[in-house]
């Protein structure tokens, strides 16, 4: 099973403002930068509860065509999502991956700060794509937190875009 992260950050490394606002990210992702192609390769989206709650504020549920797993140690009300496939799971990243593998999942897209951090710490992420938006926001929710050990990355590619986006992909 392949496990990937594809995420946008400010140049200073924040995935959201302290109030969870994403207003510094280009609307609709900005210019094409590979997300659509990446997303097409994914069969399960794995997000944390806070990310799920943020996505519920969007105009439309963006995951109609994917199986979505919301991770939380507490009960999660999934009734707001009336289309697509959504479920709640609890457990360690290793347990989540084992459960999803047992159901035939082949490519997981991991999203949300804490969820990304936990899957990275567990050594389960194989590909990490970070798209830096040309803005400094000074404070916010960081992409990375403390780690139990160094995580070695192998640089795969870096691309630049006319809008100023800079995207680097790493394998782990």
C-alpha positions, -999 to 999 in steps of 0.1 A, spaced: 0 0 0 12 35 -9 8 63 17 12 99 6 10 134 18 2 163 -6 0 196 13 2 233 9 20 256 34 30 292 39 68 297 33 72 298 71 57 263 73 21 268 85 -8 248 70 -35 271 86 -38 301 107 -42 297 145 -80 301 140 -79 273 113 -84 298 85 -69 289 51 -73 323 35 -36 325 26 -39 295 2 -47 303 -34 -85 299 -41 -92 265 -57 -55 256 -53 -44 283 -77 -29 272 -110 -26 235 -118 2 221 -97 -3 183 -99 -29 179 -72 -56 167 -95 -34 140 -109 -23 130 -74 -59 129 -62 -69 107 -91 -43 81 -79 -58 79 -44 -85 55 -33 -88 66 4 -85 100 21 -75 98 57 -81 130 77 -82 140 114 -113 153 131 -102 189 130 -96 187 93 -130 171 88 -146 199 107 -128 225 86 -138 208 53 -174 208 64 -172 247 62 -164 245 25 -192 253 0 -193 216 -11 -179 183 2 -148 178 -20 -146 140 -16 -177 127 -32 -157 102 -53 -134 89 -26 -137 68 5 -130 91 35 -118 80 69 -120 105 98 -96 97 126 -106 106 162 -105 91 196 -139 107 203 -172 100 185 -176 120 153 -209 131 138 -207 121 101 -243 130 93 -234 163 76 -219 143 47 -248 130 26 -228 119 -4 -198 97 -9 -183 72 15 -173 83 50 -164 65 81 -148 70 115 -118 51 128 -97 52 159 -63 37 166 -27 41 159 -15 48 124 -3 12 121 -37 -1 131 -55 22 107 -32 11 78 -38 -26 87 -75 -21 87 -75 -2 54 -52 -27 38 -75 -55 49 -103 -38 29 -83 -36 -3 -71 0 0 -41 7 -22 -32 44 -20 -39 65 11 -38 103 10 -30 116 45 -42 151 53 -44 173 84 -16 185 106 -17 161 135 -26 132 113 3 139 90 26 142 120 15 109 135 18 90 102 53 105 96 64 96 132 52 61 127 74 58 95 44 50 73 45 79 47 64 70 15 59 102 -4 57 138 8 48 166 -15 49 201 0 37 231 -20 49 264 -5 27 294 -11 47 327 -14 34 342 18 47 345 54 18 344 80 40 346 111 20 321 132 -4 293 127 -7 255 127 26 240 118 30 212 93 56 195 114 58 190 152 83 173 174 96 140 163 109 110 182 138 108 158 151 123 125 132 114 94 155 111 64 141 124 32 152 117 -4 146 146 -27 127 136 -58 119 169 -75 113 206 -70 90 225 -94 83 262 -96 51 278 -109 44 312 -125 23 323 -94 53 317 -72 43 283 -58 74 261 -51 67 224 -48 91 198 -35 85 161 -35 104 137 -12 104 99 -8 109 84 27 
